[in-house]
Amino acid sequence: MPDKPLTSRGVATKQRIMEVATREFAAHGIAGARIERIVAAARTNKAQLYAYFGSKEGLFDAIFFGSPDRIMDVVPIDAADLADWAVRLYDEYLRRPDLIRLATWSRLERRPTGHLVDDADRVDAQKLRAIADAQAAGTVRSGDPFDLMAMVIAMSMAWSPVSNVYAADHEEPAEAHERRRALLRESVQRVVAPV
């Protein structure tokens, strides 16, 4: 029997649960997150949460697997200008550090090595195709498109919450961010330039 469509009130409740749970998981990880805190802050109950998501892990998955799609929508790749893409990723990590934290918790608690998600759940085919097309056009250095993508993403995360040196904050002076953006842009341009 198919699920009944949600009412507008149900949609609002489900969205509140996801917003609160995003903050909870980002702060405490999967194991440390507490359903009691989530339902209290979302002004709902456990039965409603479990009806929508099945379990705490199901709730985390709904949030986590929605993150890559969101980033692709907000920060679409431009293989003709990977340096600009890296800067836009940097800016998105400043706006939404919770997305990096969710990925970090997933890495720590679920997949310490290899791809962060199963092949069936990966959403990087479009990015890899764009990089391969830029390589074929001679505008991006040769090499494995996945490795180039991973390098550019890692460079964009140099000052993110996963940095082992310094995590930037959106409230820092604009000059600091502009200096980092310029360095990031120039560094990525050099890394991906045809050789």
ZADO-476980 format. One record per residue (C-alpha): z, x, y; residue in one letter; residue number from 1. Coordinates in nm, 3 decimals. Layout:
# residues N
+---------+---------+---------+--------+-----+
!      up !    east !   north ! residu ! num !
+---------+---------+---------+--------+-----+
!       Z !       X !       Y !      A ! NUM !
...
+---------+---------+---------+--------+-----+
//
This chain:
# residues 195
+---------+---------+---------+--------+-----+
!      up !    east !   north ! residu ! num !
+---------+---------+---------+--------+-----+
!   0.000 !   0.000 !   0.000 !      M !   1 !
!  -0.100 !   0.157 !   0.334 !      P !   2 !
!   0.161 !   0.229 !   0.596 !      D !   3 !
!   0.192 !  -0.033 !   0.865 !      K !   4 !
!   0.081 !   0.086 !   1.207 !      P !   5 !
!   0.365 !   0.176 !   1.440 !      L !   6 !
!   0.460 !  -0.051 !   1.725 !      T !   7 !
!   0.468 !   0.097 !   2.075 !      S !   8 !
!   0.846 !   0.121 !   2.038 !      R !   9 !
!   0.803 !   0.302 !   1.704 !      G !  10 !
!   0.554 !   0.544 !   1.857 !      V !  11 !
!   0.799 !   0.619 !   2.138 !      A !  12 !
!   1.084 !   0.674 !   1.891 !      T !  13 !
!   0.873 !   0.904 !   1.674 !      K !  14 !
!   0.768 !   1.103 !   1.982 !      Q !  15 !
!   1.131 !   1.136 !   2.100 !      R !  16 !
!   1.231 !   1.261 !   1.755 !      I !  17 !
!   0.956 !   1.523 !   1.761 !      M !  18 !
!   1.041 !   1.641 !   2.114 !      E !  19 !
!   1.411 !   1.676 !   2.034 !      V !  20 !
!   1.342 !   1.832 !   1.694 !      A !  21 !
!   1.107 !   2.087 !   1.851 !      T !  22 !
!   1.391 !   2.212 !   2.069 !      R !  23 !
!   1.637 !   2.201 !   1.776 !      E !  24 !
!   1.412 !   2.394 !   1.537 !      F !  25 !
!   1.313 !   2.644 !   1.807 !      A !  26 !
!   1.679 !   2.716 !   1.879 !      A !  27 !
!   1.823 !   2.710 !   1.526 !      H !  28 !
!   1.540 !   2.747 !   1.275 !      G !  29 !
!   1.479 !   2.525 !   0.976 !      I !  30 !
!   1.806 !   2.600 !   0.796 !      A !  31 !
!   2.017 !   2.586 !   1.111 !      G !  32 !
!   1.870 !   2.267 !   1.258 !      A !  33 !
!   2.092 !   1.963 !   1.219 !      R !  34 !
!   1.955 !   1.614 !   1.164 !      I !  35 !
!   2.273 !   1.470 !   1.320 !      E !  36 !
!   2.200 !   1.648 !   1.649 !      R !  37 !
!   1.836 !   1.543 !   1.641 !      I !  38 !
!   1.901 !   1.171 !   1.586 !      V !  39 !
!   2.183 !   1.165 !   1.842 !      A !  40 !
!   1.970 !   1.329 !   2.112 !      A !  41 !
!   1.666 !   1.116 !   2.019 !      A !  42 !
!   1.876 !   0.798 !   2.031 !      R !  43 !
!   1.781 !   0.687 !   1.681 !      T !  44 !
!   1.921 !   0.713 !   1.329 !      N !  45 !
!   1.868 !   0.912 !   1.011 !      K !  46 !
!   1.698 !   0.623 !   0.833 !      A !  47 !
!   1.432 !   0.605 !   1.104 !      Q !  48 !
!   1.378 !   0.981 !   1.103 !      L !  49 !
!   1.341 !   0.990 !   0.724 !      Y !  50 !
!   1.109 !   0.687 !   0.731 !      A !  51 !
!   0.875 !   0.875 !   0.965 !      Y !  52 !
!   0.900 !   1.227 !   0.823 !      F !  53 !
!   1.055 !   1.207 !   0.475 !      G !  54 !
!   1.285 !   1.507 !   0.518 !      S !  55 !
!   1.398 !   1.775 !   0.758 !      K !  56 !
!   1.124 !   2.002 !   0.618 !      E !  57 !
!   0.868 !   1.724 !   0.666 !      G !  58 !
!   0.977 !   1.691 !   1.029 !      L !  59 !
!   0.944 !   2.067 !   1.082 !      F !  60 !
!   0.599 !   2.062 !   0.922 !      D !  61 !
!   0.483 !   1.775 !   1.144 !      A !  62 !
!   0.582 !   1.975 !   1.450 !      I !  63 !
!   0.475 !   2.318 !   1.327 !      F !  64 !
!   0.133 !   2.215 !   1.194 !      F !  65 !
!   0.061 !   2.031 !   1.518 !      G !  66 !
!   0.122 !   2.348 !   1.721 !      S !  67 !
!  -0.199 !   2.537 !   1.636 !      P !  68 !
!  -0.411 !   2.232 !   1.720 !      D !  69 !
!  -0.226 !   2.196 !   2.048 !      R !  70 !
!  -0.280 !   2.561 !   2.139 !      I !  71 !
!  -0.650 !   2.536 !   2.049 !      M !  72 !
!  -0.682 !   2.231 !   2.275 !      D !  73 !
!  -0.488 !   2.383 !   2.564 !      V !  74 !
!  -0.615 !   2.741 !   2.525 !      V !  75 !
!  -0.959 !   2.727 !   2.363 !      P !  76 !
!  -1.108 !   3.060 !   2.265 !      I !  77 !
!  -1.381 !   3.213 !   2.474 !      D !  78 !
!  -1.523 !   3.496 !   2.264 !      A !  79 !
!  -1.743 !   3.597 !   2.558 !      A !  80 !
!  -1.421 !   3.680 !   2.743 !      D !  81 !
!  -1.145 !   3.756 !   2.493 !      L !  82 !
!  -0.944 !   3.923 !   2.769 !      A !  83 !
!  -0.928 !   3.596 !   2.961 !      D !  84 !
!  -0.830 !   3.416 !   2.639 !      W !  85 !
!  -0.544 !   3.662 !   2.591 !      A !  86 !
!  -0.421 !   3.601 !   2.947 !      V !  87 !
!  -0.437 !   3.224 !   2.899 !      R !  88 !
!  -0.238 !   3.262 !   2.575 !      L !  89 !
!   0.020 !   3.471 !   2.765 !      Y !  90 !
!   0.052 !   3.190 !   3.018 !      D !  91 !
!   0.089 !   2.927 !   2.745 !      E !  92 !
!   0.366 !   3.127 !   2.579 !      Y !  93 !
!   0.546 !   3.133 !   2.916 !      L !  94 !
!   0.511 !   2.755 !   2.942 !      R !  95 !
!   0.597 !   2.685 !   2.579 !      R !  96 !
!   0.812 !   2.961 !   2.428 !      P !  97 !
!   0.927 !   2.707 !   2.169 !      D !  98 !
!   0.588 !   2.729 !   1.996 !      L !  99 !
!   0.635 !   3.103 !   1.935 !      I ! 100 !
!   0.990 !   3.046 !   1.819 !      R ! 101 !
!   0.874 !   2.783 !   1.566 !      L ! 102 !
!   0.621 !   3.028 !   1.423 !      A ! 103 !
!   0.888 !   3.298 !   1.410 !      T ! 104 !
!   1.130 !   3.074 !   1.221 !      W ! 105 !
!   0.853 !   2.980 !   0.978 !      S ! 106 !
!   0.780 !   3.348 !   0.924 !      R ! 107 !
!   1.148 !   3.430 !   0.872 !      L ! 108 !
!   1.238 !   3.135 !   0.652 !      E ! 109 !
!   0.918 !   3.062 !   0.463 !      R ! 110 !
!   0.646 !   3.330 !   0.466 !      R ! 111 !
!   0.760 !   3.682 !   0.544 !      P ! 112 !
!   0.414 !   3.826 !   0.464 !      T ! 113 !
!   0.053 !   3.716 !   0.450 !      G ! 114 !
!  -0.094 !   3.427 !   0.645 !      H ! 115 !
!   0.161 !   3.213 !   0.826 !      L ! 116 !
!   0.021 !   2.896 !   0.663 !      V ! 117 !
!  -0.175 !   2.814 !   0.348 !      D ! 118 !
!  -0.551 !   2.850 !   0.366 !      D ! 119 !
!  -0.589 !   2.471 !   0.364 !      A ! 120 !
!  -0.374 !   2.445 !   0.678 !      D ! 121 !
!  -0.536 !   2.729 !   0.874 !      R ! 122 !
!  -0.725 !   2.633 !   1.188 !      V ! 123 !
!  -0.883 !   2.963 !   1.284 !      D ! 124 !
!  -1.237 !   2.907 !   1.148 !      A ! 125 !
!  -1.368 !   2.812 !   1.494 !      Q ! 126 !
!  -1.212 !   3.121 !   1.651 !      K ! 127 !
!  -1.346 !   3.350 !   1.380 !      L ! 128 !
!  -1.694 !   3.202 !   1.412 !      R ! 129 !
!  -1.686 !   3.253 !   1.790 !      A ! 130 !
!  -1.585 !   3.617 !   1.750 !      I ! 131 !
!  -1.851 !   3.676 !   1.482 !      A ! 132 !
!  -2.114 !   3.521 !   1.712 !      D ! 133 !
!  -2.004 !   3.749 !   1.998 !      A ! 134 !
!  -2.025 !   4.046 !   1.763 !      Q ! 135 !
!  -2.377 !   3.944 !   1.659 !      A ! 136 !
!  -2.471 !   3.918 !   2.028 !      A ! 137 !
!  -2.338 !   4.271 !   2.082 !      G ! 138 !
!  -2.066 !   4.173 !   2.331 !      T ! 139 !
!  -1.768 !   4.240 !   2.102 !      V ! 140 !
!  -1.706 !   4.547 !   1.887 !      R ! 141 !
!  -1.780 !   4.533 !   1.518 !      S ! 142 !
!  -1.501 !   4.484 !   1.269 !      G ! 143 !
!  -1.334 !   4.207 !   1.080 !      D ! 144 !
!  -1.323 !   3.902 !   1.312 !      P ! 145 !
!  -0.981 !   3.807 !   1.176 !      F ! 146 !
!  -0.839 !   4.150 !   1.257 !      D ! 147 !
!  -0.981 !   4.137 !   1.611 !      L ! 148 !
!  -0.840 !   3.788 !   1.662 !      M ! 149 !
!  -0.500 !   3.898 !   1.530 !      A ! 150 !
!  -0.502 !   4.201 !   1.761 !      M ! 151 !
!  -0.586 !   3.996 !   2.071 !      V ! 152 !
!  -0.320 !   3.737 !   1.987 !      I ! 153 !
!  -0.062 !   4.010 !   1.924 !      A ! 154 !
!  -0.144 !   4.171 !   2.257 !      M ! 155 !
!  -0.104 !   3.835 !   2.432 !      S ! 156 !
!   0.242 !   3.807 !   2.276 !      M ! 157 !
!   0.363 !   4.146 !   2.401 !      A ! 158 !
!   0.613 !   3.980 !   2.640 !      W ! 159 !
!   0.672 !   3.662 !   2.438 !      S ! 160 !
!   0.998 !   3.558 !   2.267 !      P ! 161 !
!   0.898 !   3.764 !   1.962 !      V ! 162 !
!   0.882 !   4.088 !   2.157 !      S ! 163 !
!   1.118 !   4.353 !   2.027 !      N ! 164 !
!   1.117 !   4.514 !   2.370 !      V ! 165 !
!   1.124 !   4.248 !   2.643 !      Y ! 166 !
!   1.078 !   3.870 !   2.650 !      A ! 167 !
!   0.935 !   3.738 !   2.975 !      A ! 168 !
!   1.041 !   3.415 !   3.139 !      D ! 169 !
!   0.838 !   3.177 !   3.353 !      H ! 170 !
!   1.100 !   3.206 !   3.629 !      E ! 171 !
!   1.036 !   3.577 !   3.685 !      E ! 172 !
!   0.861 !   3.680 !   4.007 !      P ! 173 !
!   0.491 !   3.596 !   4.018 !      A ! 174 !
!   0.415 !   3.963 !   4.086 !      E ! 175 !
!   0.558 !   4.063 !   3.748 !      A ! 176 !
!   0.335 !   3.814 !   3.570 !      H ! 177 !
!   0.029 !   3.918 !   3.767 !      E ! 178 !
!   0.095 !   4.284 !   3.681 !      R ! 179 !
!   0.124 !   4.196 !   3.310 !      R ! 180 !
!  -0.187 !   3.977 !   3.320 !      R ! 181 !
!  -0.389 !   4.260 !   3.476 !      A ! 182 !
!  -0.266 !   4.510 !   3.217 !      L ! 183 !
!  -0.330 !   4.266 !   2.933 !      L ! 184 !
!  -0.679 !   4.182 !   3.061 !      R ! 185 !
!  -0.780 !   4.549 !   3.096 !      E ! 186 !
!  -0.628 !   4.646 !   2.760 !      S ! 187 !
!  -0.801 !   4.366 !   2.568 !      V ! 188 !
!  -1.132 !   4.444 !   2.739 !      Q ! 189 !
!  -1.105 !   4.802 !   2.619 !      R ! 190 !
!  -1.004 !   4.706 !   2.266 !      V ! 191 !
!  -1.287 !   4.457 !   2.210 !      V ! 192 !
!  -1.563 !   4.639 !   2.400 !      A ! 193 !
!  -1.861 !   4.736 !   2.185 !      P ! 194 !
!  -1.844 !   5.099 !   2.076 !      V ! 195 !
+---------+---------+---------+--------+-----+
//
